[in-house]
């Protein structure tokens, strides 16, 4: 967004207001029937920071298309999300 605005001639000041910190939390997904991911960051935290795996029997849901696409990048093809 900043680049786009800058290219349009606006002076842009980018000030980060949020920092994502992943807490390493191991999750035994075989204990859960459904896991719902609420953001791309949640997917990254689950797979990258905690090195979790999903059981083939676990239903995976995402809040949106980008979150679903990120799950696909981790090899999770069966993702339910609202269209």
N, C-alpha and C positions, 0 to 999 in steps of 0.2 A: 504494500500500500504506500509506504514512504517513497519508494522509487517512482511509482506511478504519479504521485502528487508532485514530486520534485521535477519529473519530466514535463509536467503541466505548468511549471514555472513557480510553484509554491515553495517557500522556504519551510523545510521540515525539521522538527526537533524530535528525535526518537528517544523516548524515556521509558525504559522497561519498568513496569509496575508489578510484575508478577514473576516469581521464580518457581519452576516446577522441581520439586525434590522427591525422588522416588525412594520409598522406604522398602528395604528388602524384606518381603513377606512371602514365605513359602506357603503355598496353598495346595492341599490335596484335592484336586478337582473331582476325584472319584466320590467324594463326600457330597457333591452338589449336583442337582439335576439340571439347574439353569445358572449360567453366569451372564450377567448383563454388563456390557462395557459402555460407559457414559461419555468417553472421549478417546481421541487418538492417543492422548497422553496416558490414559488408563491402560490402553493396549500395550504401549511401550513399557510402562511400569511393570505390567504383569509378565511380559515375556523377556524384556531386556534386563531390568533391575533385579528381578527375583528369579529368573531362569525357570519359571513355571511351565508346565506342560498341561494340555487339556486332554481329558479322557475322551475317547470316541463316543461315549454315551452321554456326554454333557451337551445340553442344548445351549447354543451361543446366540446371544442377542446383542444388537448394537443400536444406539440411539439415532444414528444417521448414516448416510452414504459414505462419508469420509472415514468414519470409525469402522464400518464394514470393510471398506477397501484396505484399511491398515491390517485388519484381521486376515484378510486374504493374502497379504504380503507375508504373513507368518504361517501360511499354509492352511488356514482355517477357511474352507470353502462354503460350508453350510452355516450361513449367518442369517438370522432373521432381523430385519429392521423395517421401520415404517417408511413407506414410499411417499 
